[in-house]
Amino acid sequence: MKQISLTMLFLTYLNVILLSFILAILFYPVSYGSLGNQTNNPGMAIYYFLIIIAFTLLMLFLMRKRLEILLKLIYFSVVGLIIFLIASIILSYILYDANIILLISILIGIIVPIYLWKWPGWISIDLVGLVVSAGAAAIIGTSLGIIPIILLLIILIFYDLFAVKISRHMISLAEGTVKSGIPAIFIFPEEDKGVIKEIYEDGRKSAIFMGFGDAAIPSTLLVSTLVNYNIISTTLTFLGIIAGLLILFYFMEKGKPLPGLPFLNTGALIGFAISILIGYI
């Protein structure tokens, strides 16, 4: 069953990349260059990193204080906002009335988080994770330039190593979100499990896990190459991510928790670097 779970995770990862491409094309007229002079500012990488740190610390604090309701309200609000943005941009290509687009987008941004809150099954979490990860990658990848994205990926390689291997707070965060039914991690059960509580039966985890950020963050570079460079850069960056993912899967089969970004971000960066070298040859 573990091989099946890894295969499902691999296919989901490919779908995140494919959907991020589609959404990037739709988002491009709206978000590309929206930051003006800040688009290629390296300082934007620090800005996004600080947001990630602040949100992580807030979630850990609320978990330790057992303020689960407040934690869910904050997290599901973020999920709802991203879904609202995705829905509003997609609907703008289908409908012409701005008020109707706004109304439908708000309803979708409210209904989806409420459904997840009430029925946090692994399938529904993975489906929403696919959309949210792809949407976040498309938004960041089309609004930020290549320089801050590369810097952000490098910073997050070292942060992920620290958070998983040294402080281990990312492991605590991951376990806490899954147990609480918060959609922050892709979940693929190794056994016939339906709901989250069954996956943590008797304190024994029986699933393959991967954070939404592990899919979204490397994909931001992929999206940026799509809108700023050429098909060669995009293809080699994609192949680099897939190589990193397969290497990560090799170690995941041994059953130890590993940080995903050192493998995935490194693969994406190497693939992009090779494309740049080819361009100079």
Secondary structure, DSSP 8 states (H G I E B T S, - for coil): -HHHHHHHHHHHHHHHHHHHHHHHHHHHHHHTTTTGGGTT-THHHHHHHHHHHHHHHHHHHHHHTT-HHHHHHHHHHHHHHHHHHHHHHHHHTT---HHHHHHHHHHHHHHHHHHHHH--BHHHHHHHHHHHHHHHHHHHHHHS-HHHHHHHHHHHHHHHHIIIIIS-HHHHHHHHHHHHT-S-EEEEESSS--BHHHHTGGG---EEEEEHHHHHHHHHHHHHHHHHS-HHHHHHHHHHHHHHHHHHHHHHTTT----SHHHHHHHHHHHHHHHHHHHH-
